[in-house]
Structure formats: structure tokens, C-alpha cells
């Protein structure tokens, strides 16, 4: 077995080496934290870019589409409820 008694010089060397490694790890952790911050910010940005227009479209497109489709429904003989009546279209084609 190795000798369990270590002199003061080896303990001091171990403590210095431990301090150096700890400082190096702190520097690396700073860069990792910075990377994670920017990664989160980028993912939030992408979420806003992709999901934002979808939500806005769901909110604002139905009234606009009703205004666009209304004249065509009138031409095709659609009823006032907004749906097309397929029977009236087929009857119009058969005449």
C-alpha cells in the first residue's frame, strides 16, 4: 500500500491544483450559461415567429374570409347561414 502520510508540500500542491481546476471550471460554466441563455432566447424567438402568425390568423381570418366568400355564395345560391346548399347548385346545373 502507498504511504498514507503526505507531506505539507504535496497537500499544498493538491490544493493549488484544485483551485486552478475550479477556476477553469467556473470559466467554462460561464460560457455554458451564456450559451444556454442564447439558446432559450432563440427558441422563444422561433416560437413567436411560428406560432404568432398562426394565432393571429385564427383570430382575424374568419371575418375576412366571410366577406370574401359572401358574394360567391350569393351567386351560387347559398343560404343566409353561410353554408353552401349543394342541392340548389345541382338543380341549377340540371336546368
C-alpha positions in Angstrom: 0.0 0.0 0.0 1.2 3.5 -0.6 2.3 5.6 2.3 -0.7 7.4 3.8 1.5 10.1 5.2 1.7 13.0 2.9 4.0 16.0 3.4 2.8 19.6 3.6 4.2 20.2 0.1 2.0 17.6 -1.6 -1.1 18.9 0.2 -0.3 22.4 -0.9 0.2 21.3 -4.5 -3.1 19.4 -4.4 -4.9 22.5 -3.0 -3.3 24.7 -5.7 -4.2 22.3 -8.4 -7.7 22.0 -7.1 -8.1 25.9 -7.1 -6.8 26.0 -10.7 -9.2 23.4 -11.9 -12.0 25.1 -10.0 -11.3 28.4 -11.7 -11.1 26.7 -15.1 -14.5 25.1 -14.4 -16.0 28.4 -13.5 -14.9 29.9 -16.8 -16.4 27.0 -18.7 -19.6 27.2 -16.7 -19.9 30.9 -17.6 -19.7 30.1 -21.3 -22.2 27.2 -20.9 -24.6 29.5 -19.1 -24.2 32.2 -21.8 -24.9 29.5 -24.5 -28.0 28.3 -22.7 -29.3 31.8 -22.3 -29.0 32.5 -26.1 -30.4 29.1 -26.8 -33.5 29.9 -24.8 -33.8 33.3 -26.3 -33.6 31.8 -29.8 -36.2 29.2 -29.1 -38.6 31.8 -27.8 -38.0 33.9 -30.9 -38.7 30.9 -33.1 -41.8 30.1 -31.2 -43.1 33.7 -31.6 -42.2 33.6 -35.3 -44.0 30.3 -36.0 -46.9 30.3 -33.5 -47.7 34.0 -33.5 -48.9 34.3 -37.1 -50.9 31.1 -36.7 -52.8 32.6 -33.7 -53.2 35.9 -35.4 -54.6 34.1 -38.5 -57.1 32.1 -36.4 -58.3 35.3 -34.8 -58.5 37.7 -37.8 -59.0 35.5 -40.9 -62.6 34.1 -40.4 -64.3 37.5 -40.6 -62.2 38.5 -43.6 -63.0 35.2 -45.4 -66.7 35.6 -44.7 -66.5 39.0 -46.5 -64.7 37.4 -49.4 -66.9 34.3 -49.8 -70.2 36.1 -49.3 -70.6 37.4 -53.0 -69.8 33.9 -54.3 -72.3 32.3 -52.0 -74.9 34.6 -53.3 -74.0 33.7 -56.9 -74.1 30.0 -56.2 -77.4 30.2 -54.4 -76.1 29.7 -50.9 -78.4 30.3 -48.0 -78.1 33.1 -45.4 -76.5 30.9 -42.8 -73.2 31.0 -44.6 -73.1 27.4 -45.9 -73.5 26.3 -49.5 -76.6 24.3 -50.4 -75.4 21.5 -52.7 -78.9 20.7 -53.8 -79.5 24.1 -55.2 -76.2 24.0 -57.0 -77.1 20.6 -58.6 -80.6 21.8 -59.5 -79.1 24.9 -61.2 -76.7 22.7 -63.2 -79.5 20.4 -64.3 -81.6 23.2 -65.8 
